[in-house]
Amino acid sequence: MALEILIYGHPTLKGISAPLTSMTPDLRKLVDDMAETMYNYKGGIGLAAPQVGELRRVVVLDVEQVLTRNEPKPSRRLQVFINPEILWQSEEDNPFIEGCLSIPGVEGEIYRPLCIGLRFRNEDFKECEIEAEGYLARVLQHEVDHLNGVLFVDRLKFTQRALIAGKLNRLRRQTKAGLASNDTG
């Protein structure tokens, strides 16, 4: 079942996600629903649980579909990260224009480390460690930020953030208005 993606200004996006202790039917359903939601959004390559209103340390992503986007039938390789923890990061970083499903219409240049070490549990709740580099490392860092209540716009330089302040304020007002109408309706 596709889930609603929370938009900038929703308080859940700034919350800290709780770690999980086991794979349960409820968690498996959340992973499946998050994957369906991510694949339903054009350009969606990663999704963290807070983006769908769940303060749990779960991330789904598929960077493969970006690499094959221009092919007639892009391939899919869903990856599931439960309780992801960045163990180390390279000193070398690079800039990249990032966007986010929770901040539609907004992009910005973010510097992130090129390589990271990550410990996590997979979809079978087996503990794993990987070294990620390039695009995978970037997407993982973006999604782990979500689990810690950090949005990519929080990492923008002041001058870049000033340029998009109007868009962010508009999104925040729309979200607050939507929340207020849900409280009264």
N, C-alpha and C positions, 0 to 999 in steps of 0.2 A: 504494500500500500504506500503510495507516495505521500510524503509528509509536507507540511507547510514549512518553508524556510523563513526564519525570523530575520527581520530587516533592522539595519542600523538604528540605534535608539532603544531597542528592546533591552530591558535590564538583564535578561538571562545571558545575553552575549558578553556581558562583563563579569559573569560569575565564574568561580573556580569549580572545575569538574571533580567529582569524587572517583577514586579508584574502584575497580571491580574485583571481586574475590573468586568468581567462578563463572563458567559459561552456563547460562540458564536458558530455558525456552524464551523467556522475555527478552533477554539480551540477543539471542539469535534472531528473533523477529525484528528487533531494533536495527541490527546490522543489515538484514535483508531490506527493510523499509528505507534505510539510509542509502543503500546502493541503488535501489529503484529511483529514489528521489534525485540522487546525483546524476544518474544516467538520463533522467527526464529533462534536465536543464542543459540547454545548449552551452557548451563550453565548461560544464561542470567536470572537474577532474579530481576534486577532493571535497569531503564534507566531514565536519566534526559534529558530534552529538549536540553541543550547545546551539548549533545553528538550527536544529529542529526542536529546541526546547528541552533537551535532556542534559542535565549537568552530570554526565557520566563520561569517563575517559575512553571514548571510542572514536576512531577515525576510519573512514573508508576512502580509498582513492584508486584512481586508474590513470596513470600517466601514459600508458600504452596507447590509449585512444587519441591522445594529442599527437603522438609520433606517427600514427596511421590515419589521421583525420582526412587527408586528401584521397585516400583510397576509396574505392566504391563501397566496400564493407569494412569499416574500421574494426580492428581487433579489440577485444576487451580482455583485461587482466586485472580483475578486482583484487585489491590488497586490503586486508583488515588489520588494524593496529589497535589493540586493547592495552590500556595503561602504558602508552608510549612514554619513554623517558630518554631525553638526549643525554648521552654519557660524555661526549666530547664534541668539539667542533673545531674545524681548521681555522688557523689565523687568517688565511687567505679568504677574501670575500669578493663578491661581485654584485653589480646592480642588475635589476631586472624589473620590468614593469609588471606589477601584480594587480589583480582584481579579486573580487570576492562575491560569491552568490548572495551574501548578506548585505552587501553594499553595492547594489546595482548601479551601473553607469559611472562608477568611480574607479580610477586606476591611479597608480603612483609608483615611482621608482623606489625600490627598497634594496638596501644592501644586506645580504645574508652570507654566512659562511658557505664556501663551496662544498665542503664535506662534513658529514656528521657521523657519529656512532650512535645507534639507537637500540635500546632494549625495549621489548614489548611482548605481549602475548598475541598469538595469532587466533584465527577463527576457531581453532580446537582448544584454545586456552593454553597452548604450549608456549613456554618462555623461549624467546628467540633474541638474537642480536644480529644487527646488520651494520655494514658501513655503506652509507648512501652518499652519492655525489651528484653534482649537476642538478638537473631538473627535479629528480626524485628528492634530493636533499632539501631543495627549496620548498617543495610542496609539503613535505613532512614538517618542516619548521613552521610554515604558515598554519598548518592544521594543529600542531601542538600548541602554538600560540593561542588558538581558539580555546583549547582546554584550560588554559590559564587566564582566560578573560582578556586576552590581548588581541586587538584587531590590527590588520596591516596598516591602517591609517594612523594608529598610535605610534608607528615606527617611522613615519614620514618626517622629513626635515621641515622645520617651521615654515619656510618659504613655500614648499609644496603644499603643506596643509592649508596655508592661507589661501592658495589658489582654488582649493576645492571646498572651502568652508561653507560657501553658499549651498552647494549640493548636499553636504553633510547635514547642515541645519534643516534643509527641506525634508530630507529622509527622516531625521529625528522628529520633526513636527508631525509628519504623516504617521509615523509609528505611534507616537503618543496619542494622536487623535484616534487612531484605530483601537488602541488599548482602552482609551476612555469610553469609546462607543460600545466596546465589548463589556465593560463594567456596568454600563447603564442599560444594556439591551438584554 
